[in-house]
Amino acid sequence: MHIPDGFLATPVWAALDVTAVPAVGYLARRAQRGLEQSKVPLLGVMGAFVFAAQMINFPVGLGTSGHLVGAALLAYTLGPAAAGVVLTAILAVQALVFQDGGILSLGANIINMAVAGMLAGYLPFRLWGKGRRRREAIFLGGVLSVLTSALLALSELLLSGVAMPAAVLRISLGLFVVSAVLEGAITLAIMQALESINPDFIRDPQSHGGRAFSLVGMAALFVAVIGVAFASTHPDGIQKLADATGIASRAKALIAAPMADYQLGVWRSIWLRKAGAGLAGLGLIFGACLVCGRLLARQRGT
């Protein structure tokens, strides 16, 4: 789902970079209104969990993989404004440290996932999340978050002059639908697990107990260290599309990322490299979200 540098035309990525700045700024100002210092650690632990989950690719068919985006999950647990800020921090760290998504195309990835995808995912929950259709709303939100992000990414590639044969486009859309359905199912399963630990977690996402907080943190560690050993090695939807359309060779890295491809190159074992990068990433994401949260909460109090 992350668009690398080289895929988008300059007017497209430049316009989205310009658009992303005020969009994230608006979300940050909105997040200030309900963010208290006591709630800041939740931003860090949920951000770390989503980062870890994004490292685990699962097969979706035809030699393609997908991964949890987590936009809807963050919106349900943190509120949409804080979720956008946290997901923006994740995308920035991924681009700068792990070479996952481009630097110039960071604005596109933020708009696609942290803004539009997140808001689309939150809408069903906002409308029906407190009633009898809560589970359906949670599932539908996960589906819509991925479909929205995928359709925007495809549109941006088309605007950049990428020729997509009808057959390739249909297959790509089908694979994105499968990924979206899996996103909805995983999001629902996680939210039900959180609700079983703390019954008020879904009805009031900002209400969290110490047990739920600790278990989410432990799950993030488990996924980052153990889960990477079982992750699919197939390309994701965007990379598969790039291979099919012949633009894969355009991908370029503007900086030498220290842990490119989610590998910490101090061990020979691939698993240890990925697990080490995962642990480093958890620390970076947790710290970045904590700093952002504290700054927002401090500004709220001034």
N, C-alpha and C positions, 0 to 999 in steps of 0.2 A: 504493500500500500504506500510505502515511502517512495517518492519520486526522486531519483538521483539527479545531479547536475548533468547537463548535456541533453536531456530529453525535451525540455521546454524551450520555445523560442524566447529571445530576450524580452520582447514586449510583454509576453505572458508572465514570465517569472517576475519581471520588474514590477508590473502592475499588481501582482499578488503580494509581493514584498511590501509595497506601499500600503496596500489595503490591510495587511495583517497587523501593522503597527497600531493604528487607532482601534482596530477590533480587539486586540489583546488588552490595550489600554482601557477600553471601556469595560471589559470583563473584570479587569483588576479593580477598577473603581467600584463596580457592583459587588465584587467579593468583599470589599472592605466593610460593607454595611452590616453583614452578619457574622464577621469573623472575629472571634475572641482568641486571646492568647492560649486559653486552655484547649482550643480546638485545633491549633496549629499542628501538633504532632500527627493528627489524623491525615493531614495533607501529605506529610512525609511518608507514612506507612502505606497509604493507598497508592501514592505515586510509585513507590518502590515495588509494590505488588504488581501493578500494571506493567511496569518496565520489565519485570521478570517474566510475566506472562507473554509479553510481546517477543521474548527470545525463543519461545517454544512454537515452532512451526508444526502444523499438523496437515496430513494429506487431505486434499479436497477432490482429487481425481485428475486423470489425464496428465499425470506427472507434475502436478502443481500443488503447492502448499498454501496454507493461510495461517494466520495467528490472531489471537485476541487483540483487538484495538483498544478496548476498554473505555471508550468515550462515554458510552451510556452508563457503564458501571460507576465511573467517577462522578457523573452528573447525579446519579441516584444517591450516592453516599456523601458527596461533598456539597451538592448544589451546583447548578450549571455554571455560575460565574467562577467559582473556585476550581471547578473541574477544568475549565478552559485554560486557566493559568497553570495548573499542574500538568496538563497534557502538553502545553507549550514548552514547559521546562523539560519534560521528557524528550520531546522532539528535538529541542536544541542540543541537549546532551548527546543524544543518539547521533546527530549530524556531526558535531564537533569532535566527539571522542571515539565513536564506533563506526563512523563513515556509513551510517544507515540513513539514507536521505541526503540530499545535497545541501550545500551552504546557500547557494543562490536560489534554490528551489525551496528553501525552508519556509518562506511565506506561503507557498502553495500548499505544502504539507500541513501547516498550521491552519490555514483556511479550510482545507478539506476535512481534517480530522478533529482539530481542537475547537473549531468554531462551528462550521456548518454541520459536520457529522455529529458533534456533541449536542447541538441544539435540536437536530432532528431526532436523535435518540432520546432526548429528555421530553419531547412533546407528548408522546403517549402516556408517559408516567405523570406528567403534569395534569393531563386531562382525566385519566382513569386510575392513577396509581393509589388513590386512597379508598377506592371502592371495591366491589366484588370482582372487577376485571383487572385487579392489580397484577396478577401473574401474567395475564395476556399482555398487559401494558409493558411490563418489564421485558418480556420476550420480543414484542414488536419494536420496542425502542432499540434493542440491540441490533435487530435486523435493519432498521432504518438508518442507524448510525453508519453501518458499513456500506449499505447501498448508496447513501448520499455521498460518502467520501469517494467511493469507486466511480460513480457517475461523474463527479466533478473532475477526478483525475483523468478519466477518459476524455471528457470535454476539453480539458486543458491540452492534452496530447493532440487532439484533433485541431484545436485552434493553432497549435504549433506546427501544423502541416504534416503530421504523421499520417501516412496513408494506411488505413485499416480496411482490408477486404471484409466484405460482409460476413463471410464464414468465420474469420478470426474474431470479429466483433461479437458475433453471436456466442461463440465458445467462451470468450472472455466474460461476457455478461452472465452466462450460465455458471461459470466458476465463481464469480463474485456473489451470485445468489446463494450458492452452496456455503461460501464463507460467511455470508450474512446470517443464514439460518443457524449455522454453528455458533456464531457470535451471540445470537439471541438465546440459544439453549445454554451456553456456558454462563452468560450473564445471569440468566434466571437461576441456574443451579447455585451460583455463588451467592446471590442475594437471598435465596432460601436458606442456605447454610448460615449466613450471617443472622437471618431472622430467627433461626432455631437457637442460636446462641443468645441473641438479644431480641426479644419479640418486637421491640420498638424501632429496630434498626431501619426497616423499610418505611414505616409510617413517619418517622422523624429521623432522617439520615444523619443529622448532627448529634443525635443521642447515641452514644456508644459506650459500652462497658469495657473494663480493662481486659476481660477475657477475650472478647472479640478483637480488640486491638492487638493483643499478643498473638492470637492465632493467625491473624492476617500477616503479621510480621514473620511468623514462623513459616507460613505457607510461601511467602516471597523467597525466603532463604532456601526452602526445599526445592522450589521450582528452579531457582537460579543455579543451584549446585547439582541437584540430581536430575531434574527435568531435562536439562540440556543434553544429557546422554541419550535421550530418546527422541529428540526433536527431528523432524523430517528434514532431509537435505535437499528436497526438491525446491525449485525456485518459486517465489510467490507470484501472485497474479500479475503484478506490474512487470516483473522480470520476465515472466513467461510471455506476456504480450510483447515486450521489447524484443525477445528472441524471435517471435513469430513475424513481427513487422520489420525486422532487420535493423532496428535502432539500438540494439544492445551495445554495439561498439561505440556509441556516442557517450556512454557513461564516463564521467571523469571525476577525479578527486582534486579539489582545489587545495587541500591541505593534507599533510601526512597525519592521519588520525592515529593516536597512540595505541588504540585497541581495535583496529579495523577488523571487520567481519566477526566482531565479538570474540576476539582471541587475545589473551595476555601472553605474549610470546616469550615466556621465561621457562616453559616446560616443553618437553617433547610430546607428551600426551595431549591429543586434541581435547579430550574431556577436561583435563586440568586447565588447559588454556581457556576454554569456554567457561568453566566454572569460576576460574579466577577473574575473568572479565565480568562475569555475572555479579560476583561479590563486589568488585570495584564499582560496577554500575549501580548496584543497590545503594552503596554508600554515597555516591555522587548525587543520585536522584533524591534520596532521603534528605541530604544536606541542602540541595538546591530548593526543594519544596519547603523545607523548614525555614530557610532564609527568606524566601518569597512570602511565606505565610506570616512570619514575624514582622516583616516590613509592612505588609498590608494591615496587620492587626495594630501595629504601632501608629500608623498613619490614621487609622480609624479613631484612635484614642486622643489624637492631637486636635 
